[in-house]
């Protein structure tokens, strides 16, 4: 099993649905100019599994990577549809890994934010103590 597609898929999902909307007004303005069906599709594809499937299909087509390499060599009895069935099944498996990756990132996000905020408060209190000690010694 290979994790390249899933890792890239998690990155693409985070970029498109979590980071680009926060990085200024240009992306949100572009979204409002899209036709209504595409705007609806963007809003409904926040689900990492749904979006992950299509991201995996697109990335597989662009890179040729397989999450499960055995699906590239389906038996001949599948006929001419074998490559497409392989792509479909691989995209389903990759979508599961993308979903797990997004869940892990979201689970780590809150403790990381709390830790960052606690560190900032500690550094501010340390700086305040230094100022207070400087004021006391100046007297």
C-alpha positions in Angstrom: 0.0 0.0 0.0 1.2 3.4 -0.9 0.2 6.6 0.9 1.4 9.3 -1.6 -2.1 9.8 -3.1 -3.7 10.1 0.4 -1.1 12.5 1.6 -1.4 14.7 -1.4 -5.2 14.4 -1.2 -5.3 15.5 2.4 -3.1 18.5 1.4 -5.4 19.4 -1.5 -8.5 19.1 0.8 -6.9 21.3 3.5 -5.8 23.9 0.9 -9.2 24.2 -1.0 -11.7 23.9 1.9 -9.8 25.3 4.8 -6.9 27.5 3.8 -7.8 29.3 0.6 -11.0 30.8 2.0 -9.0 32.4 4.8 -6.1 33.8 2.7 -7.8 36.9 1.5 -10.8 37.8 -0.5 -9.8 36.7 -4.0 -10.8 33.0 -3.5 -14.1 33.8 -2.0 -14.8 36.3 -4.7 -14.0 33.7 -7.3 -16.4 31.3 -5.7 -19.2 33.9 -5.8 -18.6 34.3 -9.6 -19.1 30.6 -10.3 -22.4 29.3 -11.6 -24.8 28.3 -8.8 -24.4 24.5 -9.4 -20.7 24.8 -8.9 -21.1 26.9 -5.8 -23.4 24.3 -4.4 -21.0 21.5 -5.3 -18.2 23.3 -3.5 -20.3 23.7 -0.4 -21.4 20.1 -0.4 -18.0 18.6 -1.0 -16.6 19.7 2.4 -17.0 16.0 3.3 -13.5 14.6 3.1 -14.7 11.2 1.8 -16.8 12.7 -1.0 -14.2 15.2 -2.1 -11.4 12.7 -1.4 -12.8 10.3 -4.0 -12.8 12.9 -6.8 -9.4 14.3 -5.6 -8.0 10.7 -5.7 -9.4 10.1 -9.2 -7.9 13.4 -10.5 -4.5 12.8 -8.8 -4.3 9.3 -10.1 -4.9 10.6 -13.6 -2.3 13.3 -13.2 0.4 11.3 -11.3 -0.2 7.6 -12.1 0.2 6.8 -8.4 -1.8 3.9 -7.0 -2.7 3.5 -3.3 -3.2 -0.2 -3.9 -0.9 -1.2 -6.7 -2.5 -4.6 -7.2 -5.6 -2.8 -8.6 -3.5 -1.8 -11.6 -3.4 -5.4 -12.7 -7.0 -6.6 -12.5 -7.6 -10.0 -14.0 -8.4 -10.2 -17.8 -11.9 -11.6 -17.0 -12.9 -8.0 -16.2 -12.5 -7.2 -19.8 -11.9 -3.7 -21.2 -13.4 -2.1 -18.1 -10.7 -3.5 -15.8 -8.6 -0.2 -15.8 -11.6 1.9 -15.0 -12.8 -0.5 -12.2 -9.2 -0.4 -10.8 -9.2 3.4 -10.8 -12.6 3.5 -9.1 -11.7 1.0 -6.4 -8.4 2.7 -5.8 -10.1 6.1 -5.5 -12.5 4.6 -2.9 -9.6 3.2 -0.8 -7.7 6.5 -1.1 -10.9 8.5 -0.1 -11.0 6.4 3.1 -7.3 7.3 3.9 -8.0 11.0 3.1 -10.9 11.0 5.5 -8.8 9.4 8.2 -6.1 12.0 7.5 -8.6 14.9 7.8 -10.0 13.4 11.0 -6.4 13.1 12.5 -5.6 16.7 11.5 -8.8 18.0 13.1 -8.2 16.0 16.2 -4.8 17.4 16.6 -5.8 21.0 15.8 -7.5 21.8 19.2 -4.7 20.6 21.5 -2.2 22.3 19.3 -4.1 25.6 19.4 -4.5 25.4 23.2 -0.8 24.7 23.6 0.1 27.6 21.4 -2.2 29.9 23.3 -0.8 28.7 26.7 2.7 29.4 25.4 1.8 32.9 24.3 0.2 33.6 27.7 3.3 32.2 29.5 5.6 34.4 27.4 3.4 37.5 28.1 3.4 36.8 31.9 7.2 36.2 31.8 7.7 39.6 30.0 5.3 41.3 32.5 7.3 39.8 35.4 10.5 41.2 33.9 8.9 44.6 33.6 7.7 44.5 37.2 11.1 43.5 38.5 12.7 46.3 36.5 10.3 48.8 37.9 11.0 47.6 41.5 14.8 47.8 41.1 14.6 51.3 39.6 13.1 52.6 42.9 
